[in-house]
Amino acid sequence: MAHGEHGHGHRHDAHGHGHTHAHGHGHGLANGEDEELSFAAPRPGDQKRIELVWPFVREQLAGLGPGSVLEIGCGVLGGFVPLLRAEGHRAVGVDPEAPEGPGFVRSRYEDYKPDADELPYDAVVACLSLHHVEDLDALLASVAAQVRPGGLLVLREWAREEFDEATACWCFDRLPEEALGADENADENAEGDADENAEGDADEDPAARTPAWWLAGHRQGWQESGGSWDDYFQGWAEGHGLLSGAAMLDALERSAFETVLLERDPYFHTALVDVTADEERAAVDAGVIRANGLRYVGRRRSG
Ligand SMILES: C[S@@+](CC[C@H](N)C(=O)[O-])C[C@H]1O[C@@H](n2cnc3c(N)ncnc32)[C@H](O)[C@@H]1O
């Protein structure tokens, strides 16, 4: 999976741009594929992002009481699953890169066959995974069939089309010192995917050790492109098959979920260690940059 704020290891994803053999090996695709999985360590910033997004997820689910919750694309750290379980939910995280252990299944959602006792879900949550999905309409139809009427879909996403030149430059001006020496593998860094030898990168490249590593990758990728930001970034996003925020919202509009909350929120502060969410929001409110975060809650329509 690609993009901006993440990066893990080997991707067996819808876009086929998986490519890391970072660390560890595992077997156990839920769909029975006898394929060896290699998976990576988390990238800097992953844990911070989970912690910053969790209060939003927790608040949305508060009214449900303990229930059955699925996380799509929980990531190598397990995303919200441990936190959901601590709240009393029966939570399962599905991701080709999910950690080992109870509550995790190493699989794409599309290939996952839930146990009967998981269904119907009371809620499905996802953070930065749906923009990687190849056929979001099909995925949402499948999710809708597994969520009970009145159940929730809670998403935190990236509206990557809002990452315009002014926003990018604002971020680049705030990169921490160690991120300025981005390594040579700019595209891989920009992708946010973990890439060849992620461990080695982190050892050798100070930029790879900061949560802003992917922003540093974009800065360098743009410089090296020699072209406009728009051409560089659009080419990058389309090259990786990343859905835009608008495309995701269109698919949600067509789905069996009724929108109950839709907000744009600060996005880059999870990567820019010296920037707070309030400072980023102030820059958005002043019209200096665009809000790149999307928060969505949908309720499964009955019938
Ligand atoms: C940017 S990471 C986010 C991980 C985690 N949610 C977080 O916020 O730290 C995107 C994750 O989505 C997963 N992913 C992408 N497409 C998926 C799919 N079709 N089914 C399950 N997981 C998927 C990737 O493997 C990756 O771990």
The ligand as a MOL file (V3000), in Angstrom:
LIG
                    3D

  0  0  0     0  0            999 V3000
M  V30 BEGIN CTAB
M  V30 COUNTS 27 29 0 0 0
M  V30 BEGIN ATOM
M  V30 1 C -1.2470 3.3030 5.5910 0
M  V30 2 S -1.3710 1.7240 6.2170 0 CHG=1
M  V30 3 C -2.3800 2.0720 7.6300 0
M  V30 4 C -2.2670 1.0610 8.6850 0
M  V30 5 C -3.0280 1.3790 9.9610 0
M  V30 6 N -4.4540 1.4850 9.6970 0
M  V30 7 C -2.4980 2.6560 10.5760 0
M  V30 8 O -3.1640 3.6900 10.5210 0
M  V30 9 O -1.3730 2.6050 11.1010 0 CHG=-1
M  V30 10 C -2.5240 0.9690 5.0910 0
M  V30 11 C -2.7700 -0.4630 5.4370 0
M  V30 12 O -3.8730 -0.9130 4.6740 0
M  V30 13 C -3.6350 -2.2560 4.3540 0
M  V30 14 N -4.5050 -2.5810 3.2200 0
M  V30 15 C -4.5330 -2.0390 1.9980 0
M  V30 16 N -5.4450 -2.6250 1.2120 0
M  V30 17 C -6.0350 -3.5610 1.9800 0
M  V30 18 C -7.0770 -4.5290 1.7450 0
M  V30 19 N -7.6570 -4.6150 0.5520 0
M  V30 20 N -7.4580 -5.3260 2.7640 0
M  V30 21 C -6.8570 -5.2270 3.9770 0
M  V30 22 N -5.8600 -4.3400 4.2550 0
M  V30 23 C -5.4490 -3.5260 3.2700 0
M  V30 24 C -2.1510 -2.2740 4.0520 0
M  V30 25 O -1.5950 -3.5650 4.0840 0
M  V30 26 C -1.6050 -1.3650 5.1220 0
M  V30 27 O -1.2220 -2.0560 6.2680 0
M  V30 END ATOM
M  V30 BEGIN BOND
M  V30 1 1 1 2
M  V30 2 1 2 3
M  V30 3 1 2 10
M  V30 4 1 3 4
M  V30 5 1 4 5
M  V30 6 1 5 6
M  V30 7 1 5 7
M  V30 8 2 7 8
M  V30 9 1 7 9
M  V30 10 1 10 11
M  V30 11 1 11 12
M  V30 12 1 11 26
M  V30 13 1 12 13
M  V30 14 1 13 14
M  V30 15 1 13 24
M  V30 16 1 14 15
M  V30 17 1 14 23
M  V30 18 2 15 16
M  V30 19 1 16 17
M  V30 20 1 17 18
M  V30 21 2 17 23
M  V30 22 1 18 19
M  V30 23 2 18 20
M  V30 24 1 20 21
M  V30 25 2 21 22
M  V30 26 1 22 23
M  V30 27 1 24 25
M  V30 28 1 24 26
M  V30 29 1 26 27
M  V30 END BOND
M  V30 END CTAB
M  END
